[in-house]
Amino acid sequence: MGKRCSTLRAMRSLPVVAVVCLLLVSFVVSGCKDSDPVGMGNVDASRTPTMLTRDVETLISDSGVTRFRIVTPIWYVYDEVDEPYWSFPEGLNLDKYDNFFRREATVEADSAVYFKNKQLWRLDGNVNITNVMNEKFLTNQLYWDQRQHKLYSDSFIHIERPDKVLEGYGFDSNEQLTRYTIRKVSGIFPAGAFRPGGRGAGATSDSEDSEPKDSDDDNPVQDNDSITKASTK
């Protein structure tokens, strides 16, 4: 008889325990529902990177072949936007390699953006590129289209070659910077006579080398305004 009473009392208490547990679970679940959506709703994909990496030095490969070496203070990846891109707001140093891991060019820029779907780089600020022949290319904005394998700019361009300095507006080149065109030449100076800040950007030299010459096989002229350089390498 005593055992039966104990069993009855236990059975009567079960609904009370079940109700208490149900209330506790409901409280916890309702708390999660209130907090998680608020956090997710406040995330702006255009302003919040999916990845942030500092003090980067990395090699990037394509089809098992190392193509680039990137060094940068900070690297943002935005993969959740309509046009996914990488951002390098504090500067970028980049080395480009050929199929045999020989360096073809070095690139420095104050900032850079890489649009992943387009495979397009935009370099901004003090853009400084050196090719395998140690020719230097300086501009304030340059685009690098990896699909079309070309570089181009609508900005002022300054090119330092061993024999002369070229300046102008608008620039088109292959990826190796061994064949390029200045769309509108504004100055051609002997390398030893050029003084940065002297006869400034846009000036035309009055020296003997100021006019392009058809006899310069390494620097054939297309017309009076543009000049094309084809490598003999």
C-alpha positions as a printed Julia matrix, in Angstrom:
233×3 Matrix{Float64}:
  0.0    0.0     0.0
  2.83   2.4     0.84
  4.55   1.71   -2.46
  1.31   2.38   -4.37
  0.89   5.79   -2.68
  4.46   6.75   -3.48
  3.93   5.81   -7.12
  0.74   7.86   -7.33
  2.43  10.91   -5.8
  5.3   10.61   -8.33
  2.89  10.35  -11.26
  0.96  13.41  -10.05
  4.2   15.44   -9.9
  5.28  14.56  -13.5
  3.06  17.13  -15.24
  4.42  19.89  -13.01
  8.03  18.95  -13.83
  7.2   18.7   -17.55
  5.61  22.15  -17.55
  8.62  23.7   -15.8
 11.05  22.08  -18.28
  8.94  23.2   -21.23
  8.91  26.78  -19.95
 12.7   26.75  -19.52
 13.26  25.41  -23.05
 10.84  27.98  -24.5
 12.7   30.78  -22.71
 16.08  29.65  -24.09
 14.77  29.22  -27.63
 13.0   32.58  -27.63
 16.21  34.22  -26.38
 18.22  32.78  -29.32
 15.63  33.86  -31.84
 15.74  37.42  -30.52
 19.54  37.74  -30.7
 20.68  35.88  -33.85
 18.51  37.59  -36.47
 19.44  41.01  -35.12
 23.13  40.27  -35.57
 22.67  38.87  -39.07
 20.36  41.65  -40.14
 22.95  44.31  -39.3
 25.67  42.82  -41.53
 26.28  44.85  -44.69
 28.02  42.56  -47.19
 29.47  45.54  -49.05
 31.16  46.82  -45.9
 31.93  43.61  -44.02
 34.69  41.42  -45.49
 34.33  37.66  -45.45
 38.06  37.44  -44.68
 40.66  39.86  -43.34
 44.36  38.99  -43.26
 47.24  41.14  -41.97
 50.95  41.16  -42.83
 50.49  38.95  -45.87
 53.25  37.31  -47.89
 51.89  34.57  -50.12
 52.31  32.8   -53.45
 49.34  32.41  -55.8
 49.22  29.52  -58.28
 47.18  28.87  -61.4
 46.8   25.27  -62.65
 49.65  24.21  -60.39
 52.03  26.91  -61.65
 53.12  29.74  -59.33
 52.13  33.01  -60.98
 52.32  35.7   -58.32
 53.92  36.63  -55.03
 51.9   39.14  -53.02
 53.14  41.18  -50.06
 50.69  43.56  -48.38
 49.96  44.96  -44.89
 46.26  44.07  -45.08
 44.07  42.03  -47.43
 40.26  42.2   -47.44
 38.17  39.6   -49.26
 34.57  40.46  -50.17
 32.94  37.27  -51.48
 29.3   37.98  -50.57
 28.78  41.01  -52.83
 27.38  40.98  -56.37
 30.87  41.6   -57.78
 33.32  39.71  -55.51
 36.64  41.46  -55.05
 39.83  41.67  -53.03
 40.93  44.99  -51.57
 44.44  46.11  -50.62
 43.86  49.61  -49.18
 47.29  50.0   -47.56
 49.45  49.12  -50.52
 50.52  46.14  -52.58
 53.81  44.65  -53.76
 53.41  41.99  -56.43
 55.87  39.86  -58.4
 54.7   38.18  -61.6
 56.37  34.94  -62.71
 56.5   33.05  -66.0
 56.01  29.29  -66.43
 59.56  28.64  -65.19
 59.22  30.74  -62.03
 61.28  33.54  -63.54
 60.2   37.01  -62.52
 58.64  38.92  -65.42
 57.6   42.08  -63.62
 57.34  43.74  -60.21
 54.4   45.93  -59.25
 54.05  48.47  -56.44
 50.92  50.52  -55.75
 49.5   52.63  -52.92
 46.27  50.63  -53.14
 44.76  47.94  -55.33
 41.51  46.12  -56.04
 41.15  42.75  -57.76
 37.75  41.9   -59.29
 37.6   38.1   -59.16
 34.94  37.36  -61.78
 36.47  39.75  -64.31
 40.06  38.77  -63.4
 40.82  42.48  -63.46
 43.28  44.43  -61.3
 42.95  48.17  -60.66
 46.1   49.76  -59.25
 45.91  53.26  -57.76
 48.14  55.93  -56.27
 51.84  55.78  -56.94
 51.9   52.86  -59.36
 55.44  51.69  -60.14
 56.12  48.71  -62.42
 59.47  47.31  -63.55
 59.76  44.79  -66.38
 62.41  42.14  -67.02
 64.53  44.65  -68.99
 64.58  46.99  -65.99
 62.35  49.55  -67.68
 60.24  51.47  -65.18
 56.61  52.52  -65.68
 55.07  55.13  -63.38
 51.45  56.3   -63.38
 48.64  57.04  -60.92
 46.18  54.44  -62.18
 46.62  51.24  -64.17
 44.32  48.38  -65.14
 45.57  44.84  -65.64
 43.18  42.53  -67.51
 44.32  38.96  -66.96
 41.72  37.53  -69.34
 42.86  39.72  -72.21
 46.51  39.54  -71.08
 46.99  43.3   -71.3
 47.64  46.41  -69.21
 46.17  49.82  -69.94
 45.77  53.29  -68.5
 44.06  56.53  -69.47
 46.28  58.54  -67.11
 49.64  60.23  -67.45
 52.46  57.7   -67.95
 56.19  58.11  -67.32
 58.55  55.44  -68.69
 62.25  55.25  -67.85
 64.36  53.28  -70.31
 68.15  52.89  -70.3
 68.47  55.22  -73.3
 65.6   57.68  -72.86
 62.59  58.79  -70.87
 59.11  58.8   -72.42
 56.07  60.68  -71.15
 52.52  60.87  -72.38
 48.85  60.16  -71.8
 47.17  56.81  -72.32
 49.01  53.52  -72.33
 48.48  49.98  -73.66
 50.79  47.01  -73.19
 51.09  43.24  -73.14
 51.43  41.57  -69.73
 55.2   41.31  -69.97
 55.55  45.05  -70.72
 57.78  44.19  -73.66
 55.48  45.69  -76.28
 53.59  48.85  -75.42
 52.07  51.99  -76.91
 51.82  55.51  -75.53
 48.67  56.93  -77.11
 49.67  60.58  -76.95
 53.34  61.38  -76.41
 54.11  64.61  -74.59
 57.86  64.29  -74.15
 60.91  62.22  -75.11
 64.14  62.98  -73.26
 67.68  61.51  -73.31
 68.07  59.46  -70.15
 71.02  61.49  -68.87
 69.37  64.84  -69.55
 66.06  64.18  -67.79
 65.58  65.82  -64.4
 62.48  64.87  -62.41
 60.49  68.04  -61.78
 62.52  69.95  -64.35
 60.79  69.89  -67.67
 57.71  68.54  -66.05
 55.02  66.15  -67.08
 53.4   67.11  -70.32
 56.37  69.17  -71.52
 57.99  68.45  -74.89
 61.73  68.37  -75.07
 63.43  70.69  -77.58
 66.46  68.42  -77.73
 67.57  66.44  -80.74
 65.77  63.37  -79.42
 62.49  65.17  -78.79
 61.0   64.06  -82.11
 60.41  60.34  -82.68
 62.52  58.97  -85.52
 61.47  56.25  -87.94
 65.06  55.04  -88.04
 64.92  53.94  -84.4
 64.0   50.3   -84.95
 63.51  49.71  -81.25
 61.0   52.53  -81.09
 58.91  52.6   -84.28
 56.42  55.45  -84.56
 52.8   54.92  -85.55
 51.92  58.59  -86.09
 52.71  62.05  -84.79
 50.9   61.56  -81.5
 51.5   57.95  -80.48
 54.56  55.8   -80.14
 54.95  52.04  -79.92
 57.83  50.1   -78.45
 58.38  46.49  -79.49
 60.95  44.4   -77.7
 63.77  42.88  -79.7
 64.33  40.37  -76.9
